[in-house]
């Protein structure tokens, strides 16, 4: 028992010693944590502290502090004889980034004002002289022809344009006789045409166009052979009627032919050599089935072209005569040419249908209509 007491006493002293050591560690660690948290809240980063004093007036320094907090978990394990205790402590680590922006105040500004003086210049433009067409005129020659004239100007050329809503406009043809006179052929009966003439401007000139409206002859139909079944069979598609032979005007010496041909002239427009009277009609011979001397007709061809003809000689009591000795070659209309001989081509072929005469193309006959005379004569 004596020996046990000293041992127990020794153990008691040892336990008291260890108890005091644990207490000190437990107290000092929380105090350190508290101090670190206070520094973090105060925005301090170790020993780096920037202050701006009142003396720094010329240069102003702005300090921007960026604080980053990183949480670190520290586990402290304490073992005693009676229990195991685990504590988790958060330690704050402060990283401070300091950016310094230096703003320098200086100031001298120079403002310069520039004054510009603009002078106003006046440009005078001289108008170019206008060139016009003087005394533009259009007159009617026939159902298929108009005459256009204007005053001549020396060394001046002109452009002519024709506009129409009439059918078969593709048949139109311009026949120039001189610099200020032309004929438009291939037209249709009772149709309107706008003729525009534009002078060709020389250097320093301005051209001004002029337009005039022309109207072809309107006929009054007395009898329509196109509706006569017997007559129509003689010049329909079943028979060749595109043969137009002729005879000389010099052979018409007795009346009524001599009187009917009187005053007729050589066609001055299409150069066919056929005689034309004061009404624009082509002089011809036809059978008595259609009529007699002085009777007048509108002839329409399959290509859409039209002419007016007047009987100045009789072919006798028949519709036609055979052309070239062939029964189906029906020569219904026989033209009367002016003078001793027809044009060379007609003398060679025997028919006017072998050529196109300044826009006039004698093709297969589509219809023949007897018409009255107009009130006025024409001037070619």
C-alpha positions as CSV (number, residue, x, y, z in Angstrom):
1,X,0.0,0.0,0.0
2,X,2.9,2.3,0.7
3,X,4.3,1.8,-2.7
4,X,1.0,2.3,-4.5
5,X,0.3,5.7,-3.1
6,X,3.5,7.3,-4.4
7,X,2.6,5.8,-7.9
8,X,-0.9,7.1,-7.8
9,X,0.4,10.5,-6.7
10,X,2.8,10.5,-9.6
11,X,0.1,9.6,-12.1
12,X,-2.1,12.3,-10.8
13,X,0.5,14.9,-11.3
14,X,1.1,13.8,-14.8
15,X,-2.6,14.0,-15.7
16,X,-2.8,17.5,-14.3
17,X,0.1,18.5,-16.5
18,X,-1.4,17.2,-19.7
19,X,-4.7,18.8,-18.9
20,X,-3.1,22.2,-18.7
21,X,-1.3,21.8,-22.0
22,X,-4.5,21.0,-23.9
23,X,-6.2,24.0,-22.5
24,X,-3.5,26.4,-23.7
25,X,-3.7,25.0,-27.3
26,X,-7.4,25.2,-27.4
27,X,-7.4,28.9,-26.3
28,X,-4.5,30.2,-28.6
29,X,-5.9,28.7,-31.9
30,X,-9.3,30.5,-31.8
31,X,-7.7,33.7,-30.9
32,X,-5.5,33.6,-34.0
33,X,-8.5,32.8,-36.2
34,X,-10.3,35.8,-34.8
35,X,-7.4,38.1,-35.5
36,X,-7.1,36.9,-39.1
37,X,-10.8,37.5,-39.8
38,X,-10.6,41.0,-38.4
39,X,-7.7,41.8,-40.7
40,X,-9.7,40.4,-43.7
41,X,-12.7,42.5,-42.8
42,X,-10.5,45.6,-42.5
43,X,-9.3,45.1,-46.1
44,X,-5.7,44.7,-45.0
45,X,-3.3,42.5,-46.9
46,X,-0.3,41.7,-44.7
47,X,1.9,44.7,-44.4
48,X,0.8,46.4,-47.7
49,X,-1.3,49.4,-46.8
50,X,-1.8,52.3,-49.3
51,X,-3.0,55.6,-48.1
52,X,-3.5,58.9,-50.0
53,X,-2.3,61.9,-48.2
54,X,-3.6,65.5,-48.7
55,X,-0.2,66.5,-50.0
56,X,-0.6,64.6,-53.2
57,X,-2.4,67.2,-55.2
58,X,-0.7,67.2,-58.5
59,X,-0.8,63.4,-59.0
60,X,-3.9,61.6,-57.8
61,X,-3.5,57.9,-57.2
62,X,-6.6,55.7,-57.0
63,X,-6.1,52.3,-55.3
64,X,-8.5,49.5,-56.3
65,X,-8.2,46.5,-53.9
66,X,-9.6,43.2,-55.1
67,X,-10.0,40.7,-52.2
68,X,-10.2,37.0,-52.9
69,X,-11.1,34.7,-50.0
70,X,-10.2,31.1,-50.2
71,X,-11.6,28.8,-47.6
72,X,-9.2,26.1,-46.4
73,X,-10.6,23.3,-44.2
74,X,-8.2,22.1,-41.5
75,X,-9.0,19.1,-39.5
76,X,-7.5,18.7,-36.0
77,X,-7.8,15.4,-34.4
78,X,-7.5,15.2,-30.5
79,X,-7.4,11.9,-28.8
80,X,-7.9,11.4,-25.2
81,X,-8.3,8.3,-23.1
82,X,-12.0,8.7,-23.0
83,X,-13.1,10.1,-26.4
84,X,-12.1,11.3,-29.9
85,X,-13.0,14.8,-30.9
86,X,-12.9,16.2,-34.4
87,X,-13.0,19.9,-35.0
88,X,-13.2,21.8,-38.4
89,X,-11.7,25.1,-38.6
90,X,-12.0,27.7,-41.5
91,X,-8.9,29.7,-42.3
92,X,-9.2,32.8,-44.4
93,X,-6.5,33.5,-47.0
94,X,-6.6,37.0,-48.4
95,X,-5.2,37.8,-51.8
96,X,-5.1,41.4,-52.6
97,X,-4.6,42.8,-56.1
98,X,-3.8,46.4,-56.2
99,X,-4.3,48.4,-59.5
100,X,-3.0,51.9,-59.6
101,X,-4.4,54.4,-62.0
102,X,-2.6,57.6,-62.3
103,X,-4.5,60.6,-63.6
104,X,-2.5,63.6,-64.5
105,X,-4.1,66.9,-64.7
106,X,-2.7,69.5,-67.1
107,X,-4.4,71.7,-69.1
108,X,-3.9,74.0,-71.9
109,X,-6.4,74.0,-74.8
110,X,-6.1,76.1,-77.9
111,X,-9.2,76.7,-80.0
112,X,-8.6,77.8,-83.6
113,X,-11.4,79.2,-85.6
114,X,-11.0,79.2,-89.4
115,X,-13.2,81.5,-91.5
116,X,-13.6,80.7,-95.1
117,X,-14.9,83.2,-97.6
118,X,-16.8,81.8,-100.6
119,X,-17.2,83.8,-103.7
120,X,-20.4,83.3,-105.7
121,X,-19.8,82.8,-109.4
122,X,-22.6,83.0,-112.0
123,X,-22.3,80.7,-115.0
124,X,-24.2,81.8,-118.1
125,X,-25.4,78.9,-120.3
126,X,-26.1,79.7,-123.9
127,X,-29.1,77.8,-125.2
128,X,-28.4,75.8,-128.4
129,X,-30.5,76.8,-131.4
130,X,-33.5,74.5,-132.0
131,X,-33.8,72.9,-135.4
132,X,-37.4,72.2,-136.5
133,X,-39.3,70.8,-139.5
134,X,-41.2,73.6,-141.2
135,X,-44.5,73.2,-143.0
136,X,-44.8,69.5,-142.4
137,X,-47.8,68.2,-144.4
138,X,-49.4,64.9,-145.3
139,X,-51.9,64.2,-148.1
140,X,-53.9,61.2,-149.2
141,X,-53.1,59.6,-152.5
142,X,-55.1,56.4,-152.3
143,X,-56.3,53.6,-150.0
144,X,-52.7,52.4,-149.8
145,X,-50.5,55.5,-150.1
146,X,-49.8,58.8,-148.3
147,X,-47.6,61.7,-149.4
148,X,-45.5,63.6,-146.9
149,X,-43.7,66.9,-147.6
150,X,-41.9,69.7,-145.7
151,X,-39.8,72.8,-146.5
152,X,-36.3,72.0,-147.6
153,X,-33.3,73.3,-145.6
154,X,-29.9,73.3,-147.3
155,X,-27.5,70.5,-146.2
156,X,-30.0,69.0,-143.8
157,X,-31.0,65.4,-143.4
158,X,-34.1,64.0,-141.8
159,X,-35.3,60.8,-140.0
160,X,-38.9,59.6,-140.5
161,X,-40.9,57.3,-138.3
162,X,-44.5,55.9,-138.8
163,X,-46.7,54.6,-136.1
164,X,-50.2,53.0,-136.6
165,X,-52.7,50.6,-135.1
166,X,-53.8,49.5,-138.6
167,X,-53.5,45.9,-139.7
168,X,-50.6,44.7,-141.9
169,X,-48.3,47.4,-140.7
170,X,-45.4,45.2,-141.8
171,X,-46.3,46.0,-145.4
172,X,-45.4,49.7,-145.0
173,X,-42.7,51.0,-147.2
174,X,-41.1,54.5,-147.4
175,X,-40.3,55.8,-151.0
176,X,-38.1,58.9,-150.9
177,X,-38.3,61.0,-154.1
178,X,-36.1,63.8,-152.8
179,X,-34.9,65.2,-149.4
180,X,-38.2,66.7,-148.4
181,X,-40.8,64.5,-150.2
182,X,-41.6,60.9,-149.6
183,X,-44.5,58.4,-150.1
184,X,-45.6,55.7,-147.7
185,X,-47.0,52.7,-149.5
186,X,-48.5,49.4,-148.5
187,X,-51.1,51.0,-146.3
188,X,-54.7,50.0,-145.6
189,X,-58.0,51.6,-146.6
190,X,-59.6,54.0,-144.1
191,X,-56.6,53.8,-141.6
192,X,-54.7,56.4,-139.6
193,X,-50.9,56.8,-139.4
194,X,-48.8,59.1,-137.3
195,X,-45.8,60.4,-139.2
196,X,-42.9,61.9,-137.2
197,X,-40.1,63.8,-138.9
198,X,-36.9,64.6,-137.0
199,X,-34.1,66.8,-138.5
200,X,-30.6,65.6,-138.0
201,X,-28.9,68.2,-135.7
202,X,-25.4,69.4,-136.4
203,X,-22.9,70.3,-133.7
204,X,-24.3,72.9,-131.3
205,X,-27.9,72.4,-132.4
206,X,-30.9,70.7,-130.8
207,X,-33.3,68.7,-132.9
208,X,-37.1,69.1,-132.4
209,X,-39.4,66.5,-133.8
210,X,-42.7,67.2,-135.6
211,X,-45.6,64.8,-136.0
212,X,-48.6,64.9,-138.4
213,X,-51.5,62.4,-138.7
214,X,-52.4,60.9,-142.1
215,X,-55.6,59.1,-143.2
216,X,-55.9,56.9,-146.2
217,X,-58.9,57.0,-148.5
218,X,-62.2,55.6,-147.2
219,X,-64.2,54.0,-150.0
220,X,-67.9,53.3,-150.4
221,X,-68.6,49.8,-151.6
222,X,-71.3,49.4,-154.3
223,X,-71.0,45.7,-154.9
224,X,-68.9,43.0,-153.2
225,X,-67.8,40.3,-155.6
226,X,-66.3,38.5,-152.7
227,X,-69.8,37.6,-151.7
228,X,-70.7,36.5,-155.2
229,X,-70.1,32.7,-155.1
230,X,-69.6,32.3,-158.9
231,X,-67.2,35.2,-159.0
232,X,-65.3,34.3,-155.9
233,X,-64.6,30.8,-157.3
234,X,-62.6,32.5,-160.1
235,X,-60.1,34.0,-157.7
236,X,-60.1,31.8,-154.6
237,X,-57.3,29.5,-153.5
238,X,-58.4,26.9,-156.1
239,X,-57.2,29.1,-159.0
240,X,-54.1,31.0,-159.8
241,X,-55.0,34.7,-160.0
242,X,-51.6,36.2,-159.3
243,X,-50.9,36.9,-163.0
244,X,-51.1,40.5,-164.2
245,X,-50.4,40.9,-167.9
246,X,-50.7,44.3,-169.7
247,X,-51.2,46.4,-172.8
248,X,-49.9,49.7,-174.0
249,X,-51.8,52.9,-173.5
250,X,-50.9,53.9,-177.1
251,X,-53.4,51.3,-178.4
252,X,-56.4,52.9,-176.7
253,X,-57.5,55.3,-179.5
254,X,-61.3,54.8,-179.5
255,X,-63.9,55.7,-177.0
256,X,-64.8,54.9,-174.4
257,X,-61.2,53.7,-173.7
258,X,-59.6,56.9,-175.1
259,X,-61.7,59.1,-172.8
260,X,-61.2,56.8,-169.8
261,X,-57.4,56.9,-170.1
262,X,-57.2,60.6,-170.8
263,X,-55.2,62.5,-168.2
264,X,-53.6,59.4,-166.7
265,X,-49.8,59.6,-166.1
266,X,-47.0,57.1,-165.6
267,X,-47.1,56.1,-161.9
268,X,-44.7,58.5,-160.2
269,X,-44.6,56.6,-156.9
270,X,-44.0,52.9,-157.3
271,X,-42.2,53.0,-160.7
272,X,-44.4,50.2,-162.1
273,X,-44.8,52.0,-165.4
274,X,-48.6,51.6,-165.0
275,X,-50.9,54.5,-165.8
276,X,-52.6,56.2,-162.8
277,X,-55.5,58.6,-163.0
278,X,-56.3,61.7,-160.9
279,X,-58.0,59.6,-158.2
280,X,-55.0,57.4,-157.5
281,X,-56.4,54.4,-159.4
282,X,-54.3,52.0,-161.5
283,X,-55.7,51.9,-165.1
284,X,-56.6,48.3,-166.3
285,X,-58.7,46.1,-168.6
286,X,-61.2,43.7,-167.0
287,X,-64.0,41.4,-168.3
288,X,-67.5,42.7,-168.6
289,X,-68.7,40.4,-165.8
290,X,-67.1,43.0,-163.4
291,X,-68.0,46.2,-165.3
292,X,-67.2,48.7,-168.0
293,X,-65.0,51.6,-168.7
294,X,-64.9,54.2,-165.8
295,X,-66.0,51.6,-163.2
296,X,-63.8,51.6,-160.1
297,X,-62.8,48.7,-157.8
298,X,-61.0,48.0,-154.5
299,X,-58.8,45.0,-154.9
300,X,-57.4,43.2,-151.8
301,X,-54.6,40.7,-152.0
302,X,-53.8,37.7,-149.7
303,X,-50.8,39.5,-148.3
304,X,-53.0,42.3,-147.0
305,X,-52.1,44.9,-149.5
306,X,-54.8,46.9,-151.4
307,X,-55.1,49.0,-154.5
308,X,-57.9,50.8,-156.4
309,X,-58.2,50.2,-160.2
310,X,-60.3,51.8,-162.9
311,X,-61.5,50.0,-166.1
312,X,-60.1,51.8,-169.1
313,X,-60.5,48.9,-171.6
314,X,-62.7,45.8,-171.9
315,X,-61.5,42.2,-172.0
316,X,-64.9,41.2,-173.5
317,X,-67.6,39.0,-172.0
318,X,-65.5,36.8,-169.8
319,X,-64.0,36.6,-166.3
320,X,-60.4,36.3,-167.3
321,X,-58.1,35.1,-170.0
322,X,-55.6,32.3,-169.6
323,X,-52.1,33.3,-168.9
324,X,-49.3,31.5,-170.7
325,X,-51.7,29.1,-172.2
326,X,-52.6,27.4,-168.9
327,X,-56.2,27.1,-168.0
328,X,-55.7,27.6,-164.3
329,X,-53.6,30.7,-164.7
330,X,-56.3,33.3,-164.5
331,X,-55.3,36.8,-165.6
332,X,-58.3,38.8,-164.3
333,X,-56.7,42.2,-164.1
334,X,-54.6,43.4,-167.1
335,X,-52.6,46.6,-166.4
336,X,-52.3,49.4,-169.0
337,X,-48.7,50.6,-169.1
338,X,-47.7,54.1,-170.1
339,X,-46.0,54.5,-173.4
340,X,-44.6,52.0,-175.9
341,X,-43.1,49.3,-173.5
342,X,-43.5,48.1,-170.0
343,X,-40.6,47.9,-167.5
344,X,-37.8,45.5,-168.6
345,X,-38.7,42.8,-166.0
346,X,-42.4,42.8,-167.0
347,X,-41.4,42.6,-170.7
348,X,-39.4,39.5,-169.8
349,X,-41.9,37.6,-167.5
350,X,-45.2,39.0,-168.9
351,X,-46.6,39.8,-165.4
352,X,-46.2,42.4,-162.7
353,X,-46.5,39.8,-160.0
354,X,-42.8,38.7,-160.5
355,X,-41.5,41.8,-158.6
356,X,-42.2,44.0,-155.6
357,X,-42.6,47.6,-156.7
358,X,-41.4,49.9,-153.9
359,X,-43.5,48.1,-151.4
360,X,-46.3,47.1,-153.8
361,X,-46.5,43.3,-154.1
362,X,-49.2,41.9,-156.5
363,X,-50.0,38.4,-155.1
364,X,-53.1,36.2,-155.2
365,X,-56.4,38.1,-155.3
366,X,-58.5,37.7,-152.2
367,X,-61.4,40.0,-153.0
368,X,-62.8,42.5,-155.6
369,X,-65.3,45.2,-154.6
370,X,-66.9,47.8,-156.8
371,X,-66.7,51.3,-155.3
372,X,-67.8,54.8,-155.9
373,X,-65.6,57.8,-156.7
374,X,-64.4,60.2,-154.0
375,X,-65.2,63.9,-154.1
376,X,-61.6,65.1,-154.5
377,X,-58.8,64.3,-156.9
378,X,-55.2,63.8,-155.8
379,X,-51.9,65.5,-156.5
380,X,-49.0,63.2,-156.8
